[in-house]
Amino acid sequence: MAKRKRTGFGRYPLRYLALGLLMRGPDHGYQLDQTLGEVFGMIWKAGQTKLYVTLSNLEKEGLLRIEMERQENRPDRKVYHLTQSGREEFLEWVEGPVRSLQAARVELIAKLRFYHWLGLPDPDKLIQVQEEILQIMINEWQADRMREEDPFLRQVYDFRIHQAQFIIHWLADFQEAIFPQGQD
């Protein structure tokens, strides 16, 4: 039996969501899971177990540190703190554009959500660079389409071109609605 390829939300690195959730300050795992569902539920889904595994891995990498918090009549709980390295890795990720249409549907929208939720500066910069990358993709696909002899594949190029054009138009509408000029 062939190994199943990962699809859906699982192919995006949960590490950046975990790091971003801690940009507002230290928190414990259960509350991070609740915040993830409330703030990103429509954008990016992750199970509680995956989140806890991710947090543990980030701590091993030195991107988080853990403090144990005493609770009366309950076991101590872990409180996660973002390290400077964790902060830097998150900011590097959130400021970078995505390189595929598939990533635009989840990862780009999550990045924009972080800009809005955290009040990060310069969302216009990310949007502009993303639009430029999408336009480069459109130009390449248009050139490839012109050379393509198979009518079916020409239609596939049209599909991709239209998707990228839609994302560019959506970004403009989004920017106007959420980050109006001078309001970031």
Residue pairs with C-beta under 8 A, 6 or more apart in sequence:
9 44
9 45
9 46
9 106
12 44
12 103
12 106
12 107
12 110
14 46
14 50
14 51
14 54
15 54
15 57
15 58
15 63
16 89
16 90
16 93
16 94
16 110
17 36
17 40
17 44
17 46
17 110
18 32
18 51
18 54
18 55
18 58
18 64
19 58
19 63
19 64
19 82
19 86
19 87
19 89
19 90
19 93
20 90
20 94
20 114
20 118
21 27
21 32
21 35
21 36
21 39
22 32
22 64
22 80
22 81
22 82
22 86
23 82
23 87
23 90
23 114
23 118
24 118
26 67
26 79
26 80
26 81
26 82
27 35
27 79
27 80
28 69
28 77
28 78
28 79
28 80
29 48
29 51
29 52
29 55
29 77
29 78
29 80
30 77
32 51
32 55
32 80
33 48
33 51
36 44
36 46
36 51
39 113
39 117
40 110
40 113
43 106
43 109
43 110
43 113
44 106
44 110
46 54
55 64
55 78
55 80
58 64
58 86
59 65
59 66
59 80
62 83
62 85
62 86
63 82
63 83
63 85
63 86
63 89
64 80
64 81
64 82
64 83
64 86
65 80
65 81
65 83
66 78
66 79
66 80
66 81
67 78
67 79
67 81
68 76
68 77
68 78
68 79
69 76
69 77
69 78
69 79
70 76
71 77
82 90
93 111
94 111
94 114
94 115
94 120
94 126
95 122
95 125
95 126
96 126
97 108
97 126
97 129
97 130
97 133
98 104
98 107
98 108
98 111
98 130
98 133
99 133
101 137
101 160
101 163
101 164
101 167
104 130
104 134
104 167
108 130
108 167
111 126
112 123
112 126
112 127
112 174
112 178
114 120
115 123
115 126
115 179
115 184
116 123
116 178
116 179
121 184
122 184
123 175
123 178
123 179
123 184
124 175
124 179
124 184
127 171
127 174
127 175
127 179
130 171
131 168
131 171
131 172
134 164
134 167
134 168
135 164
135 168
137 160
137 164
138 161
138 164
138 165
141 157
141 160
141 161
141 164
142 157
142 161
144 157
145 154
145 157
145 158
145 161
148 154
148 157
